[in-house]
Amino acid sequence: MPREFALLDALVPTLFLAFLVSIVFHTLLDRIMGRCGVYRHVWHPPLFRLSIFACIFGTCGLLILR
């Protein structure tokens, strides 16, 4: 995959696409986990949400490098 792609005549890094996919996937996962009551068992929910997002984004980034 190229390092950057053209979006409206501007070169955008490929990780931006991974970031957008991560946001969508994290939002869906966050809603599912909220409805299931997972956050009641977590010590610090905002920190847990951030760490889940970091794991999703890191995985997407590694999959792009393949």
C-alpha positions in Angstrom: 0.0 0.0 0.0 1.4 3.5 -0.8 2.6 5.7 2.0 0.1 8.4 1.0 -2.9 8.8 -1.2 -4.5 11.8 -2.9 -7.7 13.1 -1.3 -9.1 16.2 -3.0 -5.7 17.0 -4.4 -4.0 16.8 -1.0 -1.6 14.0 -0.1 -2.9 12.2 3.0 -1.0 9.6 5.0 -2.3 6.0 4.8 -2.5 5.9 8.6 -5.2 8.5 8.4 -7.4 5.9 6.7 -6.5 3.5 9.5 -7.4 6.2 12.0 -10.9 6.7 10.5 -11.5 2.9 10.4 -10.4 2.7 14.0 -12.7 5.4 15.1 -15.7 3.7 13.5 -14.8 0.3 14.9 -14.1 1.7 18.4 -17.5 3.5 18.4 -19.3 0.3 17.6 -17.4 -1.7 20.1 -17.9 1.1 22.8 -21.6 1.0 22.3 -21.8 -2.8 22.6 -19.6 -2.8 25.7 -21.7 0.0 27.2 -24.9 -1.9 26.7 -23.4 -5.1 28.1 -22.3 -3.3 31.3 -18.6 -3.9 30.9 -17.7 -0.5 32.1 -19.2 -1.2 35.5 -16.3 -3.7 36.1 -13.5 -1.4 34.9 -11.5 0.8 37.3 -11.2 3.8 35.1 -13.5 3.7 32.0 -12.0 6.7 30.1 -8.5 5.2 30.4 -9.9 1.8 29.3 -11.6 3.3 26.3 -8.3 5.0 25.3 -6.4 1.8 25.6 -8.9 -0.1 23.6 -8.7 2.6 20.9 -4.9 2.4 20.9 -5.0 -1.4 20.5 -7.4 -1.1 17.6 -5.4 1.6 15.9 -2.1 -0.2 16.4 -3.6 -3.4 14.9 -5.0 -1.5 11.9 -1.6 0.2 11.4 0.2 -3.1 11.5 -2.2 -4.7 9.0 -1.6 -1.8 6.6 2.2 -2.4 6.7 1.8 -6.0 5.5 
